[in-house]
Amino acid sequence: MKVAFVGKGGSGKTTLSSLFVRHLAGLGLPVVAVDADINQHLGVALGLDEGRAAKIPAMGDRLTEIKEWLRGSNPRIESASAMVKTTPAGRGSRLLRVGGDDPVHALAQEVDGVTLLATGPFNDEDLGVACYHSKTGAVELYLNHLVDGPGEYVVVDMTAGADTFASGLFTRFDLMFLVAEPTRKGVGVYRQYTDYARDYDVAISVVGNKVQGEADVAYLREHVGADLLTWLGQSASVRAMEQGRPGVALEDDNAAALDWMRAAVDARPKDWDRFQRQAAEFHVKNARSWANRAVGADLETQIDPDFRFPA
């Protein structure tokens, strides 16, 4: 299952991403974690020191190599330069498998049973001339070509705020966890996200964070209703991890919330036809908006109407 963590800056989505990833790995489940936030903190949240985290090869820096491998023998894609972030898989494309032997997973760092990928931060040559979508495009292509099987999890820590919706990346997930604090700003982001996602058949569940009591729970219930899945309270375990003191057990209530989250992910139906249909829709949208002009070709012809993901 493909899972995203989204929310406003400071809501704790990276912390909750790391807790959920650790929870899955602790159960012995195969999990890929992808740091797609402009602030690359997921590696440290998973226990790497800053030096090791900074040395994870950036997916965004290997985009040409990734494209060349993914296009395989697909006759609809003439070259890697003709691929854009929304290019969908077709017959002849190479498909990715969780933990597979391919140029994408070769970039990963293994951390306590977790396969960690990173888009990479802005570097000097990006400043003033590029947007972060030049990095997250690698993640979109990765998800467009990934065949995740039963009991496999790919968890993406997305960039903060509504920028999640600046590309078709938000449709690439089986479930999005929106991390919301029990504040006006927290529920305001929820309303914004649900407004954007309304017409796209995107599943969003709210996970409350930094909840201090029943009044906070009641506030979230009042403003997000049935979309509130669960919540986590203040955590001595999380504070200890943030201070570099691992080994403090997570509180029972917070651990139970992670169980609820995994159950919600597992309950989502896998709809490959919808996944590919949405990929085609956003590819057409991008082709007509900018990509045809940028590449100098009609990229709508890259869509293979007869392609089906393997069951």
Secondary structure by P-SEA (a helix, b strand, c coil): cbbbbbbccccaaaaaaaaaaaaaaaaccbbbbbcccccccccccccccaaaaaaccccccaaaaaaaaaacccccccccccccccccccccbbbbccccccccccccccccccbbbbcccccccccccccccccaaaaaaaaaaccccccbbbbbbcccccccccccccccccbbbbbbcccaaaaaaaaaaaaaacccbbbbbbbbcccccaaaaaaaaacccccccccccccaaaaaaaaccccccccaaaaaaaaaaaaaaaabbbbaaaaaaaaaaaaaaaaaccccccccccccccccccccccc
